[in-house]
């Protein structure tokens, strides 16, 4: 849903990326730093320090939003950089939501969080697979990555509601997967697999 606003905020993102562009910082280095910050956030989540975890999580999410702009501005946008960014985004999602999974002590809470984790992975996978089949998947569904990051941020800021937020994340991400599954079904109707 928030993907629709990407073009509207492109100027703001470009302005925030300017210091990195000016310094010639490697876009891949920004991507890796964003991932490392997610790992730090996950470690703090496991220890139950949700509010502290918000800081590296927010900074990592901020950096993750800049790497593409920096790459394009420096003329260093590459297929490898795009792949690295997507791959480390999945790792980041996994370690952060996995942090909640490890922090929760009851089986029902862990099951809900596992559903959120699997749903998040399926949202990303369904987009990649749909696009490999020649379908436009960006903007399909209510829970793309930006929405999921916002939900995780809320869970960190309001730790007493973190399980409820994980339940919402599980519903939103799995529903988004079903929306994409439906779009892929419609887009591939009658087409044979090679």
N, C-alpha and C positions, 0 to 999 in steps of 0.2 A: 504494500500500500504506500509506504513512504517513498518508494522508488520513484513515484510520480513527481515528487518534489525535488528530485536530484538536480534537474536542469535549473530550477529556480534558485538553488543554493550553491550552484557551481562557482559563482563569483566569490562567495564567502569562503568556500573551501580553498579556492585558489589563493585568496588573501592569507589564509592561515598557513598554506603551504609555502608561501613566499620566502620565509627565513631559510627553510630547507633547500629551496631552489637556489637562493642566493649563495648559500654555502656549498652547493653542489653535492649535497648528501645523497648517497646511493639509495635509490628507491628500495632495493632489496634489503639494505641495512635497516631501513625503516620498517619493512615487513617483519624482519627477524626480531627487531626490538619490540614490536607490538606483540609478537608471540611470547617472547620472554616475560613481558609484563603480565600476560595472561597466566603464565605458569606461576608467577609470584602471587597473583590474585588467588589462584586456585589453592596454593599452599596456605594462604591466610584463611580462606573459606574452610578448609579442612580443620583448621585450628579453632573455628568458630568466630573468627575476627572479621565479621562481614563488613563492618563500617571501614575498617582499615583496608580490606580487600577492594573496596570501591575505588580507591585512589589509583592503584595500578591497572585495575580493570578499565576505568574511564580513560586513563592516559593511553593504554593500549588500543582501545577502541578509537580514540581520537587519531592516533598515528595510523591505524589501519585505514582510516578514511582519507588519509593524505598521500599514501604511497603511489597510487595511480596518477594523481594530479602532478606529483613531483616527477614521475617517470615521463609523462607526456610533455611537461614543460622543459625538461632537460633533453628531450629527444632520445630517451633511454627506455621507452616502452617496448618490451620484448615478450615473446610468447612464453619464454621461461619465467620471466617475472610474473606474468599473469598466472601461470601454473603454481609458482611458489606461493603467491598471495592466496590463491584459492585453497591450496593444500594446508597452509599454516592457519588459515581461517577455520578449517575443519578441526585441526588440532586444538586451536584456541577454544572453540566451542566445546570440544570434548573434555579438555582439562578443567575448564571452569564449571560446566554442568557436572562433570565427574567429581569436582570438589564438593558440591552440594550432596551428591550421592554418598560420598564418604562421610560427610559431616552429619547427615541424618542418622539417627540410631534405630529407627523402627523399620520393619519390613515394608509396611504400606507406604511410608514416606520415600523409601528407596525405590519402590516399584513405580511410584508417580514420577520420580526424578529420572529413572531409567526410560520411562515413556517419553519424557521431555527430550532426553538425549537422542533417542532413536528417531523421534519426530524431526528434530533439528537436522540430523544427518540425512534423513529421507527428503526433506525440503531441498537441501543442496543437491543431493544426488538426482532427484527428479528434474531439477532445472538443467543440470549438466546432460543428463540422458535425453531429455526432451530437445535440447538445443542440438545435440549430436544427430538427432533425427530430423533436423531442419525446422523445428518449431520455435517460435518466439515465446520464451518462458518468463522473461523479466516482467515483473509486475503482476504475475499470476498468483493469486492467493493472498490471504490476509496476514500471513506471518512470515515475511521475508527476514533477512538477517537483521536489518535495522530495528524492526519491531521486537525481535527476539533479544537483541542487545538491550533495548529499553526495559524489557521485562526483567532481565537479569540484574540490571542496575537498580530497579525498584526493589528486587529481592534483597540486594545488598544494603540498600538504604533503610529498609524496613524489615529487619531480620525476623521480627515476630510473625510477619506474614510470608516468610520465605517459602514455606510449604504450599501455601495457597497460590503464590506466584508460580511455583514450579508446576502446580496442577493446571493453571491457566496456560503456561508455556506448553505443557503436554497437549492440551486441547487445541491450542492455536496452531502449533507446528504440525500435528498429525492431521488436522483439518486442512491445512494448507497443502500437505502432501496429497490428500484426497482430491482437492481442487485441481492440482497439477495432474494427477492421474486421470481425471476426467478430461482435462484439456488435451492430454496426450492421446487418450482414447479417441476423442473427436478428430484430432489432427492426423491420426494414423489409420482411421477407419478405411478398410478396404485395401490398404497397402500391405504388400507382402514383405517379409523380412528377406534381405539378400542372402 
